[in-house]
Amino acid sequence: MHVKKIKTRLRFAVSIIKYLFARTFSPLLCRLDKYKDLWVVSERGVDARDNGYHFFAYLMREHPEINAVYIISKDSPDYPKVAQLGRIIRYRSFSHYIALACAKALVSTHICGYTPDMYLFGIIDKYIPFKGKKIFLQHGIIKDDLKELYYPNVRLDVFVCGANPEYEYIKENYCHPDGVVQYLGLCRYDALYSALQEKRPHSRQLLFMPTWRLYLQHCASAEDFIDSDYYKMLSLLLSSRKLEELLEKYDYTLVFYPHFESQRFLEAFISSSPRVIIADFSDFDVQTLLIDSAMLITDYSSVFFDNAYLRKSVLYLQCDEENYRAQHYKKGYFDYRANGFGAVCTTVDELLENLEKMLETDCAAPEFYVKRIESFFTRFDNKNCERNFEAVHRLL
C-alpha cells in the first residue's frame, strides 16, 4: 500500500508539472491553429458512448467550423468510432495538457472529465481555475441529493439538466449562480428519440443494469467484492432457478451489464443458464442495449430515465435501500414509489413475481407509468444536442 501511495503521489507531481508548463506557455500556444478557440470534449478519457460522444458527433456534423477535439485513450474500444468523426487528442498525452490550458470551452459528462485526472484536477481547479468555460453535460439525470455537485464545491458555467423536475430541484437547492443550471436535455436522448420514431420491434431480451455502491470503491480484490452484500444480491438473481424457468418459458434472454466500476470484477459474476449473458464493457454499448431490450431491471441507476424516454417498462430491485441511502446517495426529489416508472421490489422473489406479470404482457409499459413518464419529460424531441450547442455558443 505504501508503494502504491508513492506511485500515486509521483504521478500527481508529474501531472502538475506538465500542466503548469502548458499553462505558462498557453498564451503562445493558443495562437497555433490547432489550439486556437478550442472546444475540448470528453467523457472520462477512456470512453465515448455518452453525452460527450453524441455532442462531439453533432459538432462534427452540424458545425465543422468549430475547432473541437475529443479526448480519448488510444486503447479504448471506442477510439476507432471517434477517430472517424474528427480530431482526437490522446488521453494524458502532453497535447492533452496543452489543450486543457488553451481551451475556450471544456465540455464533459463528468466533473473535470476533460482533464488527465478528474480527482487531481478537481482540486487544482479550486486554486488555479481553468481558463476555459466549464460545461457539465451530465452522465445521467440527477435524482438524489449530491452535495459534491453543490456550489462552491464545483464551479461551472453550464450545468445541463435532462428533465424539468430535476432542473427545478437543482436550481433551488444546489446554490449555483443564476443562469448556470439550464434545462437543455441530455445529448444522447436525440438518438433515443430517433430510435423510438423508427418503431422497430424490440428483441426478446431483458436488460439488468444495477448501479454501483460507493462504499465498495476501495475493494482491493475480487475476494473483497464477492464478500459484499451487493455482490450476493446480484448473484442471487443471476443464479435463480426461477429466473431461468421464466426466460425459458417466455423465450427471452437476460443481459446483465455490470456498472462501469463493477467491470473490473466481471469474472466474479457467473450464471449456469445459457439465457443469461454477462456483458463486458468492451463488447456492449448501453444505449444499444436499451434500444434493443424489451424492458429494464435496475436498482437505483439513473439509466431508467433513458429507458423511460423510450417508453419502456422497468422494475426496481431495491433490497438494500436503508444501507444505500446511508452509504451511497441521500434521497433527493425523486421517490421511487410515488414518482417511479415501475414496481419497486425489495426481494428477488418479489422481483421475479412482477417480472412474470410483465412477460405475460410481452413487457408492455402500463398506461399508468407511461403518463408519469410523459409528465416528467416536458421536452421530448431530437433537439437536445442543438440546445446544448446553442448554450455553449451563447456563453462564449
Disulfide bonds with the S-S distance in Angstrom:
none
